[in-house]
């Protein structure tokens, strides 16, 4: 099946540490059914960007339903964009996503947001929303697709051969190795030759994401233990209260405002039921449009509205 090719504009955002965040902006192909201005802010999976097939397919569906889409390109993931600082994306760094969301809010002051994260991107968006309540302003809902919410708990699972998890781990590790090696001069330019040789020799022989994290990724910001790195990068330690649709890679806890949906067929990001995500977004937009005035602030439940009317 041929991938759609939605037309967008690439934006470049300078970061405080010298890095340059990039994202692609796609305007809607028609009016939204509610008549409102709605923007989907999208964070792809590990090592992915706006040019990936599943992202293009999703953006195409969303555009046709009247959504503007902003898609983050993970730092270092685009093959033709050089790093401008010795830093690349990690599992839980929210800086680039926050910069993109900030740009959208400033540029479109009347737009409302639907936050969408795929796989690793699901961890990033949930972590972002929970880090500061301000980050949830103008957010209607969050959709997290095939998310792993705790890297520490996922280690043992990723090494199992059941359902080809170990093979998938190897493929993701191989992609990470290619990304790191393509930017090795930018990433390690401030290191001594001896450190570079040690790091890269271990990288060449790595066959899992955990090995790459142990020898490379936990040093990207500030050297910490692997356990500390996973705990810091995972959204499981960040409180989050929001309307959320989760397609969890691992089982979720039962919460009154969380929907856990499991597809009958397909693998990790392999079910291609993007219409379901857009359909959920449409329902949330419609609910926001029709909910009682006392709930518009987002701080009261519909039950509170009923109590208020009764008094």
N, C-alpha and C positions, 0 to 999 in steps of 0.2 A: 504494500500500500504506500502510495506516494505521500510524503509529508507536505502539509500546507505551508505556504511561505508568507505569513502575515508581514505587512510593511510597517516598519517602525523607525524610530530615531534613537540613536545611541547617545546617551548622556554621560558626561565625565564629571565626577565630584572629587575635588582634592580633600584629603583627610589630614587631620592634625599631625600625624606622624610621618607625613610625606607620601603615604600610599595614595593611589588614585582608584576610587570606586567607580564602576561603570554599571549602567543599567539600560535596558531598552524600553522605550515608551511606545505603546500602540494605542492609537485613538479608536473609539468605538465606531462600528460601521453603521450605526443607526441609533435612534433614541432608546433609552431604557424603558421598559414597560411601565415603570412607576413615574416616569417623567423626571426623575432625579438624576443628579450627576454622581455616578458610582465608579470608584476605581478599585480594581483588584491589584494589591501589592503582592507579588509572587516571589517566593524564594525556592530555587530548584534544589535537586539532590546533590550528593557529594561530587565535587569536581564538575558540576554541570553549569549550563548557561542558557541564554535565550535561544540558541540555535539548535538545541536538542529536539529530537522528534516529538517527544511527549509534551514538551513545553509549547512547541509550535502548534500542536494539535489542540491543546487546551486553550491557548490564546485565541486561536481561530474560532472556537466555539463561543468563548466569552465575548469577543468583539461583535459577533453576529447577534448576541443577545443584548447589546448596548452597553457593555462594560469597557471602560478604559483599562488597559493593563500595563503595569510597570513590572518588569522582570529583572531581578538582580542577576548580574554575572559574577559568580564567585571569584574573589580575588585570586588571580593566577590561572583561572580555568580557561579563559579564551586564548587560543593558540597564537593569535596575532597581536595581543596586547601585552606589552612588557610591564613587569612590576616596577614601581618607582620608589619602593622602599623594601627593606629586607623582611617582608611579612607577606604571608599568603592566608587564604581562608582556613579556618579551623571548624571543628564540630559546633561550637557554641558562641563564636564571636559575633556579636550583633551590630558592630560598628557600621559596617557598610549598609546593612538593611535599614538601620536607623537613619542613616544619611539619605537613603532613597525615600523613605517615608516622609522625612522632614521636607525634602524637595517637593514632593507631591502636595503636601499640606500647604506649603507656601505658595506654590504655583497655582493650585486650584483650591482657593479658600472655602468654597462651598461644597466640595466633593466629600462624600462619605466613603469609608474604606471597608473592603473585605480582604482579610489577610489570608493568604494561601501558602502553605509550605509543603513541599514534597520531600519525603524521606529525611535526610539531614536537615533540609530546609524547614521541616516541621518542628524539629528541635529548636532551631534558631528563632522562628517566629513566636513560638510559645514562650521561650526564654525572654525574648524582647518584650512581649506584652506583660510579662510578670515582673520584669525588673523595675518598672516605674508605672504607676497608675496613669501618669500623663500620656504614656505610650498608647493607652487604650482610647484616648479621645478621638471621636468621630469614627470609631471602629464598630461596625455592625455585628460582625462575627469573625471567627477564625476557623479555617478548614485545614486540618493537618492530615496529610495523606501518607500512609505507610511509614509512620514515624517510629523511630527508636528513641525512647525518652530517657534512657539511662545507659550510657556507654559502658559504665562499670559493670552493670548486671548483664549486658549483652555479650561480654567477652566469651563466656563459656558457650553460649548459644551459637555464636559466629564460628566456633571451631568444630561444630558438629557437622557430620556428613548428611544427616537427615534433611531431605528436601533440597539437597545440593547447597546447603548454606556455606560449607567450607569452600566449595568451588566458587560461589558468588563472592565470598570474602577475598579469594585469590584474584578474581577479576577486578574488584574494586581497588585492591592493593596495587595491582599492576598499573591501573590508571593513575593512581596517586603518585607512584614512582615516576611515571612519565611527566606529570605536571611538575613535580619537585625538581627533576633533573633538567627540565627545560628552562627553569628559572634559577639554577644552582648558583650562577654568578651574582645575581641580585640578592639571593637569600643568604649566601655565605661570604659575601665580599668583605665583611668586617671580621671574619674569623681567620685564625692562623691556618697555614697550609696543612699542618698536622691534624687539626680538628676537622677540616674539610675531608681529608683522606679517610679518617676514622668514620665519620658520619656517612659518607657516600659508600664506603665499602660495605657497611651494614645495610644501607638502603638497597644496594644491588642484590643482596642475598635475601631480602625480606620477602616472605610469601603470604603475609597477612597484614591487615590494617594495624593490629596491635603491635607488631614488630616495628612498623613505620612510626607509630605513635611513641613507642619506647625510645627509639634512637633519633628521631627527628622532630616530630610535631610538638612534643612537650617542651621543646626549647624555643619555639617560635616567638613567644612573647617574653616569658621569664622562666628559667629552669625550675621545674617542679617535678615531684614524683609522678609516675603514671596514674596512680590512684587519685592524687590531688588534681591532676589535669582533667581526668574524666569527671570527677565530681564538680569541678568548676565549669566545665563545658556543657553539662547536662541540664536540661530544663526541669528535671524531676525535683530539684532542690529550690525551685523558684515558685512562689505561690501565684496562682492565676485564677481569677474569677471572671468568666466571660461566657457568652454563648458560643459553644465550640462543637464542631463536627469532627470526630476523630476516626480515621482509618488507621488503627494502631498496628504497628509491626509486632508489638508485644501487648498482652492484655492490659486494659486500663482499669483503674479503680472506678467503682460506680459513683457517679455524681449526678445531682438532679439537673444540671445544665450541660451535661455531656452526652452526646449521642455516639455510640460505638457501632459502626457499620462494617460488616464483613461481606465481601463479594463471594459469589459461589465459585467463580472460575478466575484463573489468572494468577500471576505471581506478584512479586514486589514491583509496583508501578507498571504491572503488565496486564491490567484488566481493561484499560482504555474506556472506562465508563465516565468520561469527562462530563457527559450530559447530567449525570447525577450531581456532580459538584455545582455546576451552573444552576441546576434546578433547585438545589438547597439554597444557593445564594439568592435566587429569585424569591423563594419563599420568605427568607429573612428580610429582604428589602420590602416585600409586601407587608409583612408583619410590622415592621418599623413604621410604615406609612399609615397603618390602620390602628395601631395600639393607642390606648387612651392617653389623653394629654398629661395625666399625672405620672405616666411612665416615661415620658419623653426624655427626662434627664438621665435615665438609665440607672437610677439609684433605687427605684421602687419596683416591686413586682406587681403583677396584675392583681394578686391577692390584696396587696396594700391599697390598690386603687378601689377595690370593692369595699374594703373597710372604710376608706375615706368617704365614699359615697354614702354608706350606711349611717355614718355619723353626721 
